[in-house]
Amino acid sequence: MFFLIGRLIVNFLEEAGAIGLLILRVFSRLPKLPRNLRSLFKQMERIGVGSIPLVLVTSLFVGAVTAVQAAYQFHGYVPLQYLGAVVGKTVTLELGPVLTALVVGGRVSAAMAAELGTMKVTEQLDAMEMIAVDPIEYLVLPRIVAAVIMLPVLTVFSDFLAILGGMVVAKFSIGINYNVFADGLKLLFRYQDVVGGLMKTFFFGFIISLMGCYYGFATKEGAEGVGLSTMKAVVSSCLLILVSNYLLATIIFRIIFAV
């Protein structure tokens, strides 16, 4: 038992050290980003435009179910004109940033780990190093910067669609007209909620791309290793998003925007 626990601790420390080293290598290459703008724009398109259908469907139904659940909780206790306020607060503070990061993270980190893992097991990464092409600068840096830029953009898109979904359900399922919903939305609106939610997404984008790239580079043992790296990238990015969400929410809303 002690041997197993010790082994798990050693593995965790080894992975944490390797991830920390990768972060340092990425930041040291930041001044070279202008040389990789074409790759950056390509990754922004793959992460941003490629994720729009997934974010669209998820956000519409998240807003719709939030409105339905809030109306059920309000029944007999709270006037329904506050429905817009609850949907707006819930979406901008938590559901928009976190669910967007989770659904995009599952797609993007898996794709990055599979792509880079395949390059690793087919020795394409070794070939790049042999011809003096830096894989961190050419492959990792554009992916991480693109994810950090596109996650906030996708979250703005998600917030808007989720509120729209909640508004439509409020009108046709609950019986609240658009003006009442919009008045409720404005009633408790604070710009700090939107800004704070978007601030979290910069970190979520970094986590998603970092996990995808790290496990892609750490891939071993052929096709089976690629599958294992893909699974590890998705699981670790989702767990880190949830853990970091608590820490970031504490820092942003209890310290930075504390009133």
Disulfide bonds with the S-S distance in Angstrom:
none
